[in-house]
Amino acid sequence: MSDPLTPIEIALDDEGLFFTRDDDEDTFRVAFKSEGDRYFVVAYRDDPNFLMIGSGWALPAEIELFDALDVANTLNVRKKFVKTALWEDERDVLFTVELCVRDAEEVRPNFGRLLDVLRDTAAEFFEELRDDEE
């Protein structure tokens, strides 16, 4: 099997972003930073057409989980590409773009746009929560 993340690594190079690899027996993984935030790309060995690009964040202690779930649900209805999920026990929020592609090369021309939508969704999520707190 060829490495499904090679086109993603090329896209990261195109964007001027440094990345690291951390593959295991189940997944191919790339981690990188963009504008100070951490992101990841995952491809599964048993599902070579599935690709996930995402970022994870800790919820501040002062944020009520119900409020975070409400904002996540609103964003899931309104935003293109991005899924917002909360892990209540860990108090984490995950923003992901999940794609079914023939080859990761299909993602390469749109990689910058996908990063932008991830970044914008995370910013909007936390901005909405701050507005709710006031």
Backbone torsions as a table, in degrees:
resi	resn	phi	psi	omega
1	MET	NA	132.7	177.4
2	SER	-75.4	163.8	-178.3
3	ASP	-76.9	112.3	-176.0
4	PRO	-70.3	-15.4	-177.1
5	LEU	-96.1	0.7	177.4
6	THR	-55.1	-46.3	177.2
7	PRO	-62.1	-31.8	177.9
8	ILE	-68.7	-41.9	177.2
9	GLU	-60.9	-38.6	176.9
10	ILE	-65.2	-42.1	177.8
11	ALA	-61.9	-40.4	177.1
12	LEU	-64.0	-41.9	174.8
13	ASP	-59.8	-43.6	179.1
14	ASP	-59.0	-35.6	-179.7
15	GLU	-83.4	-5.7	-178.5
16	GLY	74.4	29.0	-176.5
17	LEU	-105.5	135.3	176.4
18	PHE	-81.8	140.5	-178.7
19	PHE	-138.2	161.7	174.0
20	THR	-126.2	154.2	177.2
21	ARG	-109.0	144.9	176.5
22	ASP	-149.5	69.8	-179.7
23	ASP	-77.6	154.2	171.4
24	ASP	-137.1	-168.5	-175.6
25	GLU	-69.5	-18.5	-178.8
26	ASP	-104.9	-28.5	-170.9
27	THR	-136.5	157.7	165.4
28	PHE	-103.5	131.3	-176.7
29	ARG	-135.0	136.8	172.6
30	VAL	-126.2	134.4	175.4
31	ALA	-120.6	145.1	-179.5
32	PHE	-158.4	165.6	174.3
33	LYS	-114.3	144.3	174.3
34	SER	-141.5	124.6	-178.4
35	GLU	50.8	38.9	175.2
36	GLY	85.3	-7.9	-179.3
37	ASP	-102.3	150.9	-178.6
38	ARG	-94.4	139.4	179.9
39	TYR	-135.0	165.4	176.9
40	PHE	-144.4	158.1	171.5
41	VAL	-131.4	133.1	-178.8
42	VAL	-129.2	135.8	169.3
43	ALA	-128.1	141.0	-177.7
44	TYR	-99.2	136.3	-179.4
45	ARG	-61.6	-35.2	-177.7
46	ASP	-88.1	0.6	178.9
47	ASP	-145.6	72.4	-171.7
48	PRO	-65.2	-10.9	179.7
49	ASN	-92.6	-7.9	-179.6
50	PHE	-95.5	133.6	179.4
51	LEU	-137.1	133.0	178.4
52	MET	-123.1	129.9	174.7
53	ILE	-118.0	131.7	-176.8
54	GLY	-162.5	-179.3	174.4
55	SER	-148.3	149.0	179.6
56	GLY	-122.6	147.5	-176.0
57	TRP	-139.8	148.4	172.8
58	ALA	-86.9	138.8	174.9
59	LEU	-82.0	129.0	175.8
60	PRO	-59.3	148.7	-175.6
61	ALA	-59.4	-30.9	-176.5
62	GLU	-76.3	-9.5	-179.1
63	ILE	-84.8	127.3	176.5
64	GLU	-74.5	134.8	-179.2
65	LEU	-60.3	-38.6	179.0
66	PHE	-59.8	-42.4	178.7
67	ASP	-64.1	-41.9	179.3
68	ALA	-64.5	-40.8	177.8
69	LEU	-64.1	-39.9	179.1
70	ASP	-62.2	-46.0	179.3
71	VAL	-65.9	-42.5	178.7
72	ALA	-59.0	-45.4	179.7
73	ASN	-62.3	-41.2	178.1
74	THR	-62.1	-44.4	179.7
75	LEU	-66.0	-38.6	-179.9
76	ASN	-61.4	-32.5	179.0
77	VAL	-76.7	-37.0	-168.9
78	ARG	-93.9	-33.0	-171.0
79	LYS	-87.3	144.0	173.3
80	LYS	-80.6	142.8	170.9
81	PHE	74.5	-41.6	-165.6
82	VAL	-92.0	138.4	171.7
83	LYS	-110.0	133.5	178.3
84	THR	-112.1	123.8	-178.2
85	ALA	-130.5	146.9	177.4
86	LEU	-116.5	137.4	170.5
87	TRP	-104.2	101.1	-172.3
88	GLU	-63.1	-43.6	-177.3
89	ASP	-60.8	-40.0	-178.7
90	GLU	-90.3	-10.6	-176.1
91	ARG	57.5	46.3	177.7
92	ASP	-115.5	151.0	173.1
93	VAL	-122.2	138.1	-177.1
94	LEU	-123.1	129.8	176.4
95	PHE	-110.9	122.4	-178.4
96	THR	-136.1	150.0	166.0
97	VAL	-111.2	120.0	-178.7
98	GLU	-115.5	124.9	-172.6
99	LEU	-128.3	148.2	170.2
100	CYS	-110.4	115.7	-175.2
101	VAL	-129.6	154.5	174.1
102	ARG	-70.6	-37.2	-177.6
103	ASP	-157.2	143.8	-179.3
104	ALA	-61.0	-16.5	176.0
105	GLU	-57.6	-29.0	178.5
106	GLU	-63.2	-27.8	-177.2
107	VAL	-81.1	-30.0	-171.5
108	ARG	-50.4	-48.2	-178.1
109	PRO	-66.7	-19.6	-177.3
110	ASN	-108.4	7.9	-173.6
111	PHE	-59.8	-43.8	178.7
112	GLY	-60.5	-41.1	178.4
113	ARG	-64.8	-41.4	179.4
114	LEU	-65.2	-39.0	175.3
115	LEU	-63.2	-42.1	179.0
116	ASP	-60.1	-44.3	-178.2
117	VAL	-68.9	-34.9	174.3
118	LEU	-63.3	-47.7	-179.2
119	ARG	-62.1	-45.6	-178.7
120	ASP	-65.4	-38.9	-179.6
121	THR	-66.5	-43.7	177.7
122	ALA	-61.5	-44.5	179.9
123	ALA	-62.7	-43.4	-179.6
124	GLU	-66.0	-39.7	178.3
125	PHE	-56.6	-53.0	-177.0
126	PHE	-71.6	-31.9	176.4
127	GLU	-65.3	-43.3	177.1
128	GLU	-59.6	-42.3	179.6
129	LEU	-66.0	-39.3	176.8
130	ARG	-62.9	-41.9	179.2
131	ASP	-63.2	-36.8	178.8
132	ASP	-66.4	-32.3	-178.0
133	GLU	-71.8	-26.9	-175.0
134	GLU	-81.9	NA	NA
